[in-house]
Structures are given as C-alpha cells and as structure tokens.
C-alpha cells in the first residue's frame, strides 16, 4: 500500500472489505492500520464497532488510552451504550464527543438523535448547536449538508432530517 501513514486510505480499505463481507481481511487491515496510525481516532472507532461484544469495552479502553480526545472514539462508545440501553453512559460519551470538537457535526447528530429517542432536552442542544455552528463531520454531517437536495434547509433543520445509523451488535 503506497500511503501507509494515511488513516483515511486505511479506513476506506477496511470499509471496502466490510462491504464485501470480508471481515477476516478487514480485521487484518485494521490491525495493520492501527500499527501504522496509532493516533487515528476514526480507525479506533471502526475497530470498536467491528469488535465482538465480549471484547468491545476492552477495545474502547485501548482506544481512549491511545487517543484521549478524539470525538470519533467517544461517539463509537456512546453508540455501544445507546444500543445497550444505558442512557446515562451514552449521554455522557456523546456530550464528551461534542465537548472535544464543537465543530464536528457528526457528534452533534449523535447527541441530538440520542436525546430525541430518549426524550432529552432538544431545545438546549439546538441552541448549543447554533452557537457552535459546526462545519465539519466525516460520515454523516458533511455528505448531508453537501447533498444538493438539502440546499434549502438550515443547519438546525438538518438535525431533524439526518438519522444516525446504529451498529448492529
């Protein structure tokens, strides 16, 4: 592989293998990617999501040890707790994701969708979101905002329109 220190290239190749149902190859690529880019939060988040349930929390702990302040890791951990119906823990991790990077639209979407499902304080999240004015995000926010069919929606309206897919654990 030519760009061995590029986390995005590694992540794309891992996701390609997962799309093709080659989980063994995806796991091998992910292990190599984490060796080459040990501080890449998106790679650690992917590793958490594809980890078997028995060792998922251990992988989460490893991720936080390697990359202490990456919102992608906290979103992945929050999704675990969301699926497991541990609302307080999930809320804490989504709030940490937003805290570490207020410009990450994906983190705001996770927090907003979680609170919407669990009857949380949406008005407070909306006002904080408007104050932060996030412009970035990798998997959810940026593609949705750049989608031509969404041109007429304001950013706060996009919070209601974009759904966060939860992993199937």
Secondary structure, DSSP 4 states (H G I P E B T S, - for coil): ---TT-HHHHHHHHHHHHHTT-HHHHHHHHHHHHHH-TT-HHHHHHHHHHS-GGGHHHHHHHHHHH-TT-HHHHHHHHHHHHHTT-HHHHHHHHHHHHHH-TTBHHHHHHHHHHHHHTT--HHHHHHHHHHH---B-SSSHHHHHH-GGGTTS-HHHHHHHPPPPPP--
